[in-house]
Every structure is written in structure tokens, then in C-alpha cells.
């Protein structure tokens, strides 16, 4: 099976019914995609497929419909995505375990809604759990990223 991940083509010889999460982590060693719960309730495994945030623990390889983006493909160290820059500016990360999923979910929100309200942010991010409880900083970072994206 051929997959496009972060703009690069990869051929994997893995079962069609393997969850994308495990193909990324175990098959391709992309360990930024985290296993949290395995039932799409925590958001740690969030990736984008064709720009849409999805829980990779619930998408099997046979059902992948487009290009996959992980946190590594969202921005680069030289050119961070606005949400990544805001995450740093607002010191969102504590333990960091949920951060790639949080950031990808926030990027999806901003792609669909460039001026989210607090309620919009809370609704969009509600499926991404942070055991450190950085929700106020997450909301502030999303607002800041939205402003940065409006200015550019």
C-alpha cells in the first residue's frame, strides 16, 4: 500500500485492517502520533487526512482516503505554523503527550473557522484531552494563532 505522509511517498506492507496509528508508529516509526485510548476519545492520535482532523486509532489503512499530515508536516522549525508558534508563545505544553493531537485539531479548527469564539474553540477541542489541564492556555493560543493568520 502506498501512503503520502507529510508530502513524502511511503510504501508499507501491512494488513489493510491495521489502524493508521499503528502503521505510522510501528510501521513507519512516526512516534509523534501518540496512543492514548484506542477508542477515539482522547485525541492523542489525531492526524490530518486531506486536511481533516481524524483519530488515527479508528481509521484502518484500507480506508485512508488521501494525504496524511502529522505534526512534522504542519510546519518546519524554520517556518512554524501559526498554531505551533502560538503554542510556544503561550507555553501550552507541560508533559507534551497530547500536544501533537491538540495542535493538529486546532489547525483543523482554524482552517474551517478563522475567527473562532471561545465556545467554538471549546467545542472543537473537547475531544482532545490534556491531563495537565492547560485548557485556558490552549484557548489563548488558538485565539493568538487566529490573529496571526488574519494578519498574514
C-alpha positions in Angstrom: 0.0 0.0 0.0 1.2 3.5 -0.9 0.7 6.3 1.6 1.6 10.0 1.2 2.7 11.3 4.6 3.9 14.9 5.1 4.4 15.2 1.3 6.6 12.1 1.0 5.5 8.8 -0.5 5.8 5.6 1.6 5.1 2.0 0.7 4.0 -0.2 3.5 3.4 -3.9 3.6 1.0 -4.0 6.4 -2.5 -5.5 6.9 -5.4 -3.5 5.4 -7.2 -3.6 8.7 -4.4 -2.2 10.7 -5.3 1.1 12.3 -3.4 4.0 10.8 -2.0 4.8 14.2 0.0 1.6 14.4 1.1 1.8 10.7 2.5 5.3 11.5 4.1 4.4 14.8 5.2 0.8 14.3 5.4 0.5 10.5 7.0 3.9 9.7 8.4 5.0 13.1 6.5 8.2 13.2 6.2 8.3 17.0 4.8 11.8 17.4 1.4 10.3 16.8 0.5 9.0 20.3 -1.6 6.2 21.5 -3.9 7.4 24.3 -7.1 5.3 24.5 -7.6 3.4 21.2 -11.3 4.4 21.1 -11.1 7.9 19.6 -12.0 9.6 23.0 -8.7 11.4 23.9 -7.4 12.9 20.6 -3.7 12.0 21.2 -3.6 10.1 17.9 -5.1 13.0 15.8 -3.6 13.4 12.3 -5.0 15.1 9.2 -6.1 13.2 6.2 -6.6 15.7 3.3 -6.7 18.5 5.8 -9.3 17.0 8.1 -8.5 16.1 11.7 -9.2 12.4 12.3 -8.4 9.9 15.1 -5.8 7.6 13.5 -6.7 4.8 16.0 -10.1 4.5 14.3 -9.0 4.7 10.6 -7.8 1.4 9.1 -5.2 1.6 6.3 -7.7 0.4 3.7 -9.9 3.4 4.5 -7.2 6.1 4.2 -8.6 8.5 1.5 -5.8 11.0 1.0 -2.6 12.6 2.1 -1.7 12.2 5.8 -0.2 15.1 7.8 1.4 14.6 11.2 2.8 17.3 13.4 6.1 17.1 11.5 4.3 18.1 8.3 2.3 21.0 9.7 5.2 23.4 9.8 9.0 23.3 9.9 11.5 24.5 12.5 12.3 27.4 10.2 8.6 28.2 9.4 6.3 27.2 12.1 2.5 27.0 11.5 0.8 29.9 13.4 -0.7 27.4 15.9 2.7 25.9 16.6 4.2 29.4 17.2 1.2 30.4 19.4 1.6 27.1 21.4 5.2 28.1 22.2 4.4 31.7 22.9 1.6 30.7 25.4 3.7 27.9 26.9 0.9 25.5 26.4 2.8 22.2 26.7 3.6 20.7 30.0 4.1 17.0 29.8 3.6 17.2 26.0 2.0 13.9 25.4 -1.2 15.3 23.9 0.3 18.2 22.1 0.6 16.9 18.5 -3.0 15.9 18.6 -4.1 19.2 20.2 -2.1 21.2 17.7 -3.5 19.3 14.7 -7.0 19.6 16.0 -6.5 23.3 16.5 -5.1 23.7 13.0 -8.2 21.9 11.6 -10.4 24.3 13.5 -8.6 27.4 12.2 -8.7 26.1 8.6 -12.5 25.8 8.9 -13.2 28.8 11.2 -10.6 31.6 11.0 -12.2 33.6 13.8 -13.4 31.1 16.4 -15.2 32.2 19.6 -14.4 30.7 23.0 -17.4 28.4 22.5 -16.1 27.3 19.0 -12.7 26.5 20.4 -14.1 24.6 23.4 -16.4 22.6 21.1 -13.7 21.8 18.5 -11.1 20.9 21.2 -13.4 19.0 23.5 -12.4 15.6 22.1 -8.7 16.3 22.9 -7.9 15.6 26.5 -5.0 17.2 28.3 -4.2 15.5 31.6 -2.1 18.6 32.6 -5.2 20.8 32.3 -3.7 23.5 30.1 -7.1 24.3 28.5 -7.0 28.1 29.2 -3.6 28.3 27.5 -4.9 26.2 24.6 -7.8 28.6 24.1 -5.5 31.6 24.3 -3.1 30.0 21.8 -5.8 29.3 19.4 -7.0 32.9 19.6 -3.5 34.2 19.1 -2.9 31.9 16.1 -6.2 33.1 14.6 -5.0 36.7 14.9 -1.6 35.8 13.4 -3.2 34.1 10.5 -5.5 37.1 9.9 -2.5 39.4 9.8 -0.6 37.4 7.2 
